[in-house]
Amino acid sequence: MHPITEDDIANYLVNTPDFFERHAQLLATVQLSSPHGGRAVGLQERQAQMLREKIKALEHRIMDMVRHGNENVIIADRLQRWARNLFLTPDAVDLPAQILDELRSQFMVPQVAIKVWSVANDYAQEHFAVDVTDDAKAFASSLTSPYCGVNAGFEAVNWLPDGHLAMSMALIPLRAGAINSPAPAFGMLVLASPDPSRFESGMGTDFLERIAELASAALSRLR
């Protein structure tokens, strides 16, 4: 006969819920070590401590959820204002500069740059449409989501006013339709910060993708 193990006892208690009803006096005699100071406490007091700890952990989670929800509302409002101002830009040639100005003011991005290619002849010599190599165009087309991470010597760094200060970057392809569509990119948006943690690898890119799709739709007037 095998000796009774702790697992056997635990399974018996789980499957015999009326055990402590028949032996209620045992609950008063059970003593457990408190996590606060190591003193012995009764079972009921230990259960109360565990419940308080669970409630406290849940309160922290709720507070985090509320904080993240408020932050998302603020970002969504800024995105809406940014898109509205793009719609109100009368001249297509002004759209690239408008996009950059709004990103700086609405989202407090220290450095921004944009290049657009395959534009109509009327815009082919504008500063936003020149000095882009085939390698940069191919790289933009290879992106199906925003690149976020360190400055790894991308050509697009040279589009920034002070590229040497860019410690973290977001490179956002611009293409017709969804950002992950198979269509080749016709432009790229660059966001940069001296803060290495501003655009981290693995960060959520939902809002950056919305920015890409809205900017791409607005810039379609240049093509």
C-alpha positions in Angstrom: 0.0 0.0 0.0 1.4 3.4 -1.0 1.8 6.0 1.7 -0.6 8.9 1.6 0.9 12.0 -0.1 0.1 15.7 0.2 -1.5 15.5 -3.3 -3.8 12.7 -2.0 -4.8 14.9 0.9 -5.4 18.0 -1.4 -7.4 15.9 -3.8 -9.5 14.5 -1.0 -10.3 18.0 0.4 -11.1 19.3 -3.1 -13.5 16.4 -3.8 -15.0 16.4 -0.3 -16.3 20.0 0.2 -18.3 19.2 3.3 -15.2 17.9 5.2 -14.8 21.2 7.1 -18.5 21.4 7.7 -18.2 18.1 9.6 -14.9 19.2 11.3 -15.4 22.9 11.7 -13.2 23.0 14.8 -10.2 22.3 12.7 -10.4 25.7 11.0 -9.8 27.4 14.3 -6.6 25.4 15.0 -4.9 25.7 11.6 -1.9 28.1 11.8 -0.1 29.4 8.8 3.0 31.6 8.4 2.2 35.2 7.6 4.2 36.7 4.6 4.5 39.9 6.7 7.0 39.2 9.5 6.8 35.4 9.6 4.4 35.2 12.6 1.8 32.5 12.7 -1.8 33.5 11.8 -5.0 31.7 11.7 -6.4 30.2 8.4 -9.1 32.8 8.2 -6.7 35.7 8.7 -4.4 34.2 6.1 -7.3 33.9 3.7 -8.3 37.5 4.4 -4.7 38.6 3.7 -4.7 36.7 0.4 -8.0 38.3 -0.6 -6.7 41.8 0.2 -3.6 41.2 -1.9 -5.7 40.0 -4.8 -8.0 43.0 -4.5 -5.0 45.3 -4.4 -3.5 43.6 -7.5 -6.8 44.0 -9.3 -7.1 47.7 -8.4 -3.6 48.3 -9.9 -4.7 46.5 -13.1 -7.9 48.6 -13.3 -5.9 51.8 -12.8 -3.5 50.7 -15.6 -6.4 50.0 -17.9 -8.0 53.4 -17.1 -4.7 55.2 -17.7 -4.0 53.4 -21.0 -7.6 54.1 -22.0 -7.2 57.8 -21.3 -3.9 57.9 -23.2 -5.6 56.1 -26.2 -8.4 58.7 -26.2 -5.9 61.5 -26.2 -4.0 60.0 -29.1 -7.2 59.3 -31.0 -8.2 62.9 -30.6 -4.9 64.1 -31.9 -5.1 61.7 -34.9 -8.6 63.1 -35.7 -7.4 66.7 -35.6 -4.4 65.8 -37.7 -6.6 64.1 -40.3 -9.1 67.0 -40.3 -6.3 69.5 -41.1 -5.1 67.3 -44.0 -8.6 67.4 -45.4 -8.6 71.2 -45.1 -5.3 71.7 -47.0 -6.5 73.2 -50.3 -3.3 72.8 -52.4 -1.9 69.3 -52.9 1.7 70.6 -53.1 1.4 71.7 -49.5 0.4 68.3 -48.1 3.9 66.9 -47.3 4.8 70.0 -45.2 1.3 70.0 -43.6 1.8 66.3 -42.6 5.1 67.1 -41.0 4.0 70.2 -39.2 1.0 68.4 -37.8 3.1 65.5 -36.6 5.4 67.8 -34.8 2.7 69.8 -33.1 0.0 67.2 -32.5 2.3 64.3 -31.5 5.4 66.1 -30.3 7.8 64.3 -32.5 11.1 66.1 -32.4 12.2 65.3 -36.0 10.1 64.3 -39.0 10.8 63.9 -42.7 8.9 62.7 -45.8 9.7 61.6 -49.3 7.2 60.9 -52.1 8.0 59.5 -55.5 6.1 58.4 -58.6 4.3 61.8 -58.4 2.7 63.8 -61.3 5.1 65.8 -63.4 3.9 69.0 -61.8 5.4 67.9 -58.5 8.5 65.9 -59.7 11.0 68.7 -58.8 9.6 69.5 -55.4 12.0 68.9 -52.5 9.9 66.1 -51.1 10.1 64.2 -54.4 13.9 64.4 -55.2 17.1 62.8 -53.9 15.6 59.3 -53.2 17.6 56.3 -54.3 16.2 53.1 -55.8 17.5 51.3 -52.6 15.4 53.6 -50.4 12.4 53.0 -52.6 12.9 49.2 -52.5 13.4 49.3 -48.7 10.1 51.3 -48.2 8.3 48.7 -50.4 9.7 45.9 -48.3 8.0 47.2 -45.2 4.6 45.9 -44.5 4.4 47.6 -41.1 6.2 50.5 -39.5 9.8 49.8 -38.5 10.5 51.0 -35.0 13.9 50.8 -33.4 17.4 52.2 -33.3 19.0 54.3 -36.0 20.8 51.6 -38.0 22.3 54.0 -40.6 19.2 54.0 -42.9 19.4 56.3 -45.9 16.2 58.0 -44.6 18.2 59.4 -41.7 19.8 61.8 -44.2 16.3 63.3 -44.9 16.1 64.6 -41.3 17.3 68.1 -40.3 19.7 66.6 -37.7 20.0 62.9 -38.4 22.9 62.5 -36.0 20.5 63.2 -33.1 18.1 60.4 -34.1 18.6 57.7 -31.4 15.3 55.9 -32.2 13.2 56.0 -35.4 9.9 55.0 -36.9 10.0 54.4 -40.7 6.5 54.3 -42.1 5.9 53.2 -45.7 3.3 55.0 -47.7 1.2 53.0 -50.2 -2.2 52.9 -51.7 -4.7 51.1 -49.5 -3.7 49.2 -46.3 -0.2 49.5 -45.1 0.4 45.8 -45.5 -1.0 45.6 -49.0 1.2 44.1 -51.8 1.2 47.5 -53.7 4.7 49.1 -53.9 5.3 52.0 -51.6 5.2 55.5 -53.2 6.8 57.3 -50.2 8.1 57.0 -46.7 7.5 59.0 -43.5 10.3 59.2 -41.0 9.8 60.0 -37.3 12.9 60.4 -35.1 13.7 61.2 -31.5 16.9 61.7 -29.4 15.2 59.4 -26.8 16.3 55.8 -27.5 13.1 54.5 -26.0 10.6 56.7 -27.9 10.4 54.3 -30.8 11.3 50.8 -29.5 11.4 47.5 -31.3 8.3 45.6 -30.4 6.2 48.6 -29.5 2.5 48.7 -30.6 2.2 50.3 -34.1 -1.6 50.6 -34.5 -1.6 54.4 -34.4 1.4 54.6 -36.7 -0.4 52.4 -39.2 -3.4 54.7 -39.1 -1.1 57.6 -39.7 0.4 55.8 -42.7 -3.0 55.0 -44.2 -4.4 58.6 -43.7 -1.2 60.2 -45.0 -1.1 57.9 -48.0 -4.8 58.7 -48.9 -4.1 62.4 -48.6 -0.9 62.2 -50.7 -2.7 60.4 -53.5 -3.6 63.9 -54.8 0.1 64.2 -55.8 0.1 61.2 -58.1 
